[in-house]
Amino acid sequence: MTSTAERAAPQRQELRKLAGLFLKLGVIGFGGPAAHVAMMEDEVVRRRHWLTHEQFLDLLGAPNLIPDPNSTEMAIHIGHKRAGLVGLAAKLVKAK
């Protein structure tokens, strides 16, 4: 039987990876939302293989329909896709 702490450990690890990625992008990212989205694609699709190119493009469709910076919305979608509701909420808290 696994304890709650043992089940929560992988999720905490995913949250650390997400936080590290978005911290990196926030520090080195210049050029506005379009540049951030391109850097996210490079990190998430090409380097880390968290999403396929098709999945990334599917996620990119929603931010283009709503009025906010695309990069913020993409980060929220990637957080949700990677770590569920906790990943989504973690980015929402950081975005505010």
C-alpha positions, 0 to 999 in steps of 0.5 A: 500500500502506498502512502499519500506522500509517495503518491504526491511525490511525482506530482511535486517533481512535475511542479518543480520541472514546470516552475523551473522551465517557466522561471528560465523562460521568464528570465531569458525571454525577451521579445514579447508573447510571440517570442515566449511562445516560440521558446516554449515550443522549443523547450516543451516540444523539441527538448523535453518532449512533453508534447507533440508538435500537434498537441502544442498547436492544438493548445495554441488555438485557444489563446488566440481566441481570448484577450490576454498575452498568448504566452501566459495562456500557453503557460497555463495550458502547458501547466494543466497538461503536464501536472493537471489542475495543480499545474494550472493553478500554480501558473494562475497564482504566478500570473496574478 
